[in-house]
Structures are given as C-alpha cells and as structure tokens.
Amino acid sequence: MEQLLQHLRNLSFTEMEAKIMVELAAKGPSSGYEVAKGLGVSRSNVYAALQRLAQHGFLRRSAGEPVRYSMLKPEELTQMISGQVKESLAFIETRMPRVETDQPPFYSIEGDRNVLEMLSREMERAEHEIVVDVWREEAALVRKGLEEAEGRGVKLLWSCIGEDAAMNRLVPWPSHDREGDSQHTGRRFSIVIDRRWCILGVRGDNCTTQGLVTEHPVMVELLLDHFTQEMVLYELEQDIGEDLAERYGPRYERIYSKYVGPDEEREPVAEKDA
C-alpha cells in the first residue's frame, strides 16, 4: 500500500489525493462522506480533493444526490497521465529558453545514480559508435545498455582494465600497477558516443562518483586519441610480445614508466634545442 501511495505522490498527487484514489479503487463508487469515513479524515478536506481530481478527469462523478465518485481503470489512468507528461515534456523541449554559446560547455555530474542514468540515456540515443574505456567493475554496470545498442547496429569498441571471465568480449588492458593506485583515487573511465558526446570520470569504493561531460570536439578527440594509442600499443605487445621483451628487456618498462609512472619515478624529458 505504501509503495502505491509513494508512486502516486511521485506523479505529483498530494497525500490526500493519493489516499482517496486508492480508497475508491478498492471500494468502488462512494460519496464524499463515505470516503472521509473510510479514511478517518475531515470531510471538508476530502470534498476539496475529490473536486480537484474530478476536474482533472482522474475520477468519474455521478449525477444526482448524493454525488458518488469512482476511479478510472488503472490502464485508463496511466494512459491519461502518460499523455499529459509527454505533452508537457514536448512543450518544455520546444519552448524552454536556451542560451546559444560559441563552444559546447563542459559540466560536471556527481553521484553514482546520476552518472549511470545519464550514461543509460546517452547509450539509448547512440546511432553509430560507442567507445568504452573502463574497469571491469564499471563494465558490468554498462554492459546491458551497450549490448542493447549493439543490437540496434551500433559499433562497439571496448577496452577493459582487469580480467574477468564474464567479460570475455572485452579487450583486457594490462593495469601497469594502476589497480593499487585506484583504491585511493578511484577507477577512471571514459565513454565516447557517436564521436560527439563524451564523459570522463572516476568511480570507486572510497570516492564519490564524478563525471565531466561535454560535446566539445577537442575533448572528444583527446579521448579517442588516448583510446587508439592504448589499443595500438596493446596489439603490438600481443603481436611481438616475446620479441619485445628480448629486444628491449628492462628498458621497455623504463621507457613506459618514463611517461605513465608516478611523478617521482618519471625520468626528465630533455627539451629540444631552440
């Protein structure tokens, strides 16, 4: 019962209106006096709420005395509400003032639920391609939406840090000690959709989920370039792995850590002569 009342409140019905609707749905056509008695509340409050509901078409009102009210069938009620919501959303989308800027803005979003809901909406809008660079924990959260997009013909490009048997469709990228660092700073993720929209964020057990969202072409290009470089290097390692280790030995790790390791471990990069 409480869940039903809560959902009605979510649809902007007042507490009194929600209780009246449930009461009428359960007991059938009733007068205002009978509804007030059944709820154990003031008749004046019930009469006012009944009139509002009837005026908006959510209740049927009989002729004669005493006036008796009855609920619409559930499918009629939900269809009416759905139509009103769609009409309001369409009006807002076309009439809401908007400020045109020279460049697409950057904005931040915070909270696990908010970030995942935004990702879900954008993946539903995807038409051509989704590029995903995530850890295995985040891969599990977005996998369903990506599979649905793939079912619509959207091309998927994956990179996943950490190995997981359930993620055997993903390309596992070696962590290079990033797993230990992620416990403190969070797991970084990025997703680019249709080469127009992107999010770069962080998520973890010890930090608040945050994302930087934009359609700015420079950020989109940077994330795509980073993804491409990672995957090219990965494929080269897979292709010539033993030869790479034999030829370079410890130097290979030193070359890599020179650019991606902790600041204190990086070797200084010599400046070019002017």
C-alpha positions in Angstrom: 0.0 0.0 0.0 2.7 2.5 1.0 4.6 1.8 -2.2 1.5 2.5 -4.3 0.9 5.8 -2.4 4.6 6.8 -2.9 4.4 6.3 -6.7 1.2 8.3 -6.8 3.0 11.1 -4.9 5.9 10.8 -7.4 3.3 11.7 -10.1 2.5 14.9 -8.2 -0.7 13.8 -6.5 -1.0 15.1 -2.9 -1.0 12.7 0.1 -4.8 13.2 0.4 -5.5 12.7 -3.3 -3.4 9.5 -3.4 -5.2 8.0 -0.4 -8.6 8.9 -2.0 -7.7 7.3 -5.3 -6.6 4.1 -3.6 -9.7 4.1 -1.4 -12.1 4.5 -4.4 -10.2 1.9 -6.4 -10.6 -0.6 -3.6 -14.2 0.1 -2.6 -15.8 1.3 -5.8 -18.2 4.3 -6.2 -18.6 6.2 -3.0 -19.9 9.5 -1.7 -17.6 12.1 -0.2 -19.0 11.2 3.2 -18.2 7.5 2.7 -14.6 8.3 1.5 -14.0 10.6 4.5 -15.4 8.0 6.9 -13.3 5.2 5.4 -10.1 7.3 5.6 -11.0 8.8 9.0 -10.2 12.3 7.9 -12.1 15.7 7.7 -14.9 15.7 5.1 -14.0 19.3 4.0 -10.5 18.2 3.0 -11.9 15.1 1.2 -14.5 17.1 -0.7 -11.9 19.6 -1.9 -9.6 16.8 -3.1 -12.5 15.0 -4.8 -13.4 18.1 -6.7 -9.8 18.7 -7.9 -9.4 15.1 -9.1 -12.8 15.1 -10.9 -12.0 18.4 -12.6 -8.7 17.0 -14.0 -10.5 13.8 -15.2 -9.0 11.3 -12.8 -12.4 10.5 -11.2 -15.8 9.9 -12.6 -18.6 11.9 -11.0 -22.2 10.6 -11.0 -25.3 12.7 -11.4 -27.9 13.0 -8.6 -27.7 13.2 -4.8 -25.6 12.2 -3.1 -22.8 12.6 -5.7 -20.8 9.4 -6.0 -17.2 9.3 -7.2 -15.4 6.3 -8.9 -11.9 5.8 -10.1 -10.8 5.2 -13.7 -9.5 1.8 -14.6 -5.7 1.6 -13.9 -4.9 1.4 -17.6 -7.1 4.4 -18.3 -5.4 6.4 -15.5 -1.9 5.6 -16.6 -2.7 6.3 -20.2 -4.1 9.7 -19.3 -1.0 10.6 -17.1 1.4 9.4 -19.8 -0.3 11.5 -22.4 -0.1 14.6 -20.2 3.5 14.0 -19.3 4.5 13.6 -22.9 2.7 16.7 -23.9 4.4 18.7 -21.1 7.8 17.4 -22.0 7.4 18.2 -25.7 6.3 21.7 -24.8 9.2 22.3 -22.5 11.7 20.9 -25.0 10.5 23.4 -27.7 9.7 26.4 -25.6 12.3 26.4 -22.8 14.7 29.4 -23.4 18.2 28.4 -24.2 21.4 30.3 -24.4 23.5 29.6 -27.5 27.2 29.5 -26.9 30.1 29.6 -29.3 31.5 26.3 -27.9 29.8 23.3 -26.3 30.1 23.7 -22.5 31.8 21.4 -20.0 29.7 20.4 -17.0 30.1 18.1 -14.1 27.7 15.5 -12.7 28.1 13.8 -9.3 26.7 10.6 -7.7 26.6 7.0 -8.9 22.9 7.1 -9.8 23.1 10.4 -11.7 26.1 9.3 -13.7 24.7 5.9 -14.6 21.3 7.3 -15.6 22.9 9.8 -17.9 25.0 7.1 -19.5 21.9 5.0 -20.0 20.1 7.9 -21.7 23.0 8.7 -24.0 23.6 5.0 -24.9 19.9 4.8 -25.9 20.5 7.7 -28.3 23.6 6.2 -29.9 23.3 5.7 -33.6 26.8 4.8 -34.9 29.5 4.1 -32.4 30.4 3.8 -28.7 34.0 3.8 -27.5 34.4 2.5 -23.9 37.5 2.6 -21.7 36.5 1.2 -18.3 37.5 -1.1 -15.4 35.8 -4.5 -15.1 33.5 -3.1 -12.2 32.1 -0.4 -14.5 32.0 -2.7 -17.5 29.4 -4.8 -15.6 27.2 -1.8 -15.0 27.1 -0.6 -18.6 27.2 -3.9 -20.4 23.4 -4.3 -20.7 23.0 -0.8 -22.3 25.9 -1.5 -24.7 24.5 -4.8 -25.7 21.2 -3.2 -26.5 23.0 -0.6 -28.6 24.9 -3.3 -30.4 21.6 -5.0 -31.1 20.5 -1.8 -32.9 23.6 -1.9 -35.1 25.8 0.4 -33.1 29.5 -0.4 -33.4 31.2 -1.0 -30.0 34.9 -0.6 -29.2 35.9 -1.8 -25.8 38.9 -1.5 -23.5 38.6 -3.0 -20.0 41.2 -2.9 -17.3 41.4 -6.1 -15.3 40.4 -9.6 -16.4 37.1 -11.2 -15.7 35.7 -14.4 -17.2 32.3 -12.8 -17.5 33.8 -10.0 -19.7 35.4 -12.2 -22.3 34.1 -10.0 -25.1 36.2 -7.1 -23.8 39.8 -6.4 -24.5 41.7 -6.7 -21.2 44.3 -3.9 -20.9 47.3 -4.6 -18.6 47.0 -2.4 -15.5 50.7 -1.4 -15.0 50.1 -1.0 -11.2 47.0 1.1 -11.8 44.9 -1.2 -9.7 46.7 -0.4 -6.4 46.5 3.3 -7.2 42.8 3.1 -8.0 42.0 2.1 -4.4 42.8 5.6 -3.3 42.0 7.8 -6.2 39.1 5.8 -7.8 38.8 4.0 -11.1 38.9 6.2 -14.1 36.5 5.7 -17.0 35.7 7.3 -20.3 33.0 6.8 -22.9 32.6 8.5 -26.3 29.3 8.2 -28.2 29.0 8.9 -31.9 32.2 11.0 -31.8 30.1 13.9 -30.5 29.4 13.3 -26.8 31.8 12.1 -24.1 32.2 11.6 -20.4 35.4 11.3 -18.4 35.0 10.3 -14.8 36.1 8.5 -11.7 34.3 5.9 -9.6 35.3 3.8 -6.6 34.5 2.5 -3.1 36.4 5.3 -1.4 35.4 8.2 -3.5 32.2 9.9 -4.9 31.3 9.0 -8.4 32.0 12.1 -10.6 31.9 12.8 -14.4 33.0 15.6 -16.7 30.5 15.7 -19.6 30.9 17.7 -22.9 30.3 17.6 -26.6 33.4 19.8 -27.1 35.3 18.3 -30.1 38.7 18.8 -28.5 37.8 16.6 -25.5 36.2 14.0 -27.8 39.3 13.9 -30.0 41.7 13.6 -26.9 39.8 10.7 -25.5 39.6 8.9 -28.9 43.4 9.5 -29.5 44.1 8.1 -26.0 42.0 5.0 -26.7 43.6 4.5 -30.1 47.1 4.7 -28.7 46.4 2.3 -25.9 44.9 -0.2 -28.2 47.6 0.0 -30.8 50.2 -0.5 -28.1 48.3 -3.4 -26.7 48.0 -5.1 -30.1 51.7 -4.6 -30.7 52.5 -6.2 -27.4 50.3 -9.1 -28.2 51.8 -9.5 -31.7 55.5 -9.2 -30.8 55.4 -9.8 -27.0 58.4 -12.2 -26.7 60.5 -10.3 -29.2 59.7 -7.1 -27.5 61.0 -8.4 -24.2 64.0 -10.0 -25.8 65.0 -6.9 -27.7 64.4 -4.3 -25.1 64.4 -6.2 -21.8 64.2 -3.9 -18.7 64.5 -0.9 -21.0 60.9 -1.4 -22.2 59.4 -1.0 -18.7 61.7 2.0 -18.2 60.5 3.6 -21.4 56.9 3.1 -20.4 57.3 4.3 -16.8 59.0 7.4 -18.1 55.7 8.7 -19.3 53.0 6.9 -17.3 54.5 6.0 -13.9 54.3 8.1 -10.7 55.8 11.6 -10.9 58.8 10.7 -8.7 59.7 7.7 -11.0 59.5 9.6 -14.3 62.7 10.4 -16.0 63.1 14.1 -17.0 62.4 14.7 -20.7 65.1 16.6 -22.4 64.0 19.8 -24.0 64.7 20.3 -27.7 67.2 22.9 -28.6 65.7 26.1 -29.9 
